Amino acid sequence: MQAFTKHTGLVAPVDRVNVDTDAIIPKQFLKRIERSGFGQFLFFEWRWDEQGNVIDEFSLNQPRYQGSSVLLSRANFGCGSSREHAPWAILDYGFHVVIAPSFADIFFNNCFKNGILPIRLSEEQVEDLFQRTTKNEGYKLTVDLENKVITDNDGLEIPFEIDEHRRQFLLQGLDDIGLTLQHEDKITAYEARRVAY
């Protein structure tokens, strides 16, 4: 997993509450087992109508938000079923940060396991970011995980909280397997001591 220290990126708004995992990546696209290739189906039913026509009103279909890597949404983001494909789709599309007032627990945990930084801010702070994003085309945020602060080019500075254990995982680019492999020498020594049966 790639280490996350600081990220600057264009912000894309998805101005909806209770965005569930089936909206993030619909069930018909869950047939693959690899983690890549899901980005093209992100928010599929909001991006295209039943005839396959692009829904121009949806933010990710608008030219001004192409290439976004910071996703801004409302409360209870990632609710619904516990599919890990949801953060896979978000990351594969190009998002590295998701900002919302609250997240569903399983989705929140899965983000960290896949190198995505989910940030909880207050409703008021999120509303301010929505206003800044919609008023300023090309609006970017810098997320500094080392110093736990979000900034923009206009003097905005928002500190955020994050569990230190999870922060270290992202800073070091570790997932559960990577953490285990840090003890590979001890694992190897233990296995060498075991008597073969």
N, C-alpha and C positions, 0 to 999 in steps of 0.2 A: 504494500500500500504506500502511496506517495505521502511524504510528510507535508503537513499543513502548518505554515508559520504565519504568512500574511497573504491576503488575496485582495486584488482590486478588480472589480468587474462591473459591467453594466447591469442595472437592476431591471427585472421584469416583474410587473405586478399581476397577481392572480387574486382579484378582489372578491373572494368568496370565503365564507365560513364553512367548517365541517367538510373540507376537501378530503374525500375518502380514497382509500387505496385503489378502489375499482375505477375511480375517475382518473387517478394518476396513471395507472396501467390496467386497462380493461382485461377481464379474465380470458378473453379469446387469444391473448398474446402470451399466455403463460406456459406455452408448450416447450419452450427452450430451456435448457439447463445451464448454458453458459451465461455469464453476467453481461455480455456485450450485445448490442443490437436492439436494445429496448427503447433507446431515446427517440427513435422515429415514431413510436407509438405513445409517447407521453401525452397525457390529456387528449387522447385520440378523439373521443366523442365530443369534445369541446372545440377541437381544431377543424373537424370535417363533419359535414352533414351526412345523412344516410345515402345520398347520391354520390358522395365522395368529393363534394365541392368544399373549398376552403371557406371557413367561417371568418370573414375579415374582422369582425368585431372582437374576436378573442385576442388577447394581448400577444401571445406568442406567434400569431400570424401577422402581426403588424411589423413593417420594416424597421421601425425605430427600436424594436426590442430584439432584433436578430443578433445573435452572438452573446446574449445575456448569460451571466454566470452566477448572479445573485437573485434568488427567487424570494419574492415578498408576498405573504399571504395573511389570512386572518386566523381566528381562533380554531383550535382543534384540528390542525392540519395533520393529515395522515391517519385519520380515524378509519374504522372499518376492519376488514380482515388483515391478518398479520403477514401479508406477503412481502418477502424481502425484495421481490421484483420492483417494488415502488421506489426505494432508493437507487436500485440499479438503473431504472429508467431516468431518474432525475440526474444521476451522475453521467450516464451515457449521453444525455442530451447536452450536457456541458455545465450544469449547475454544481457549484462547490459549496455554496452557502444557502441555507433556507432560513428566513426570518419570519417569525409569527409570534403572536401573544402566547400560544400554547400548542402543544403537539400531543398526539396519541402516544402512549408510552412505548409500545412495541416499535412503531415507526421511528420514534426519537432514538431508541437504542440501536436500531438497524442503521441509522444514518452514521453513527460513530463507527460502527463495524465496517462501513464501506467508504470511509474517508470524507464524508460530508459533514460540515459543521452546521447543526441546527441551533439557532439562537432565539431564546425567548426574550422578548421585550414587552413593555407595557402596551396596552391598547392605545394609549395616547402617543407613545413613541412610534408605534407602527402606523398610526394614522398620519403622523407628521411625515414619515417616509413615503407613504402613498402620495401625499400632496406634493412632495418634492419630486417624486418620480414622474408623476403625470404632468407637472408643470414644466419640467426641464428635460427636453429630449436629450438623450445621451447621458442621463444621470448615472453616476457611478458612485459606488461605496468602496472604501478600503476596510477590510476586516483584519485586524491585527490580533492574532490569537496569543502571541507572546505577551502582549500588554493588555489583552482583553478589552479592546476598544474598537468602536466603529467610527470612521470619519468620512467626510466628503471634502470637496474642494472649496466649500463655502463656509468652513469653520465649524461645521457640525462635529460634535464629539459625544458619543454615547458609550459609556462603559457597560459591559455585560458580564453576567455571572456564568460560570461553567465549573462543573465538578473537576477538581484538579487531576484525578486519575484519568478521566476522559480527555482532558486537555493534553496531558502528557502522551497519551496514546496517539493523538493526532499530530502533535509536534514531532514525535519520533517516527510517525508513519507505521504504527503497529496495529495489527488486528489481533484476534485471539491466537491465531497460529503463530504470528510473528512474536508475540509475547512468550509463547511456549518455546519457540526456537532460541530465545535468549538463554535458555537453560539446556541447550543441546548437549553441552559437555557433561553435565550432571546426568542427563537422560542416558547418554551413551555409556557412561561409567556404571550406572545402575544396571543397564541391560547386559553389560559385560560380566557383572557379578552374578547374574542370575544363572542358575543351573538349568541347562536344557532338559526338557522332559520328553 
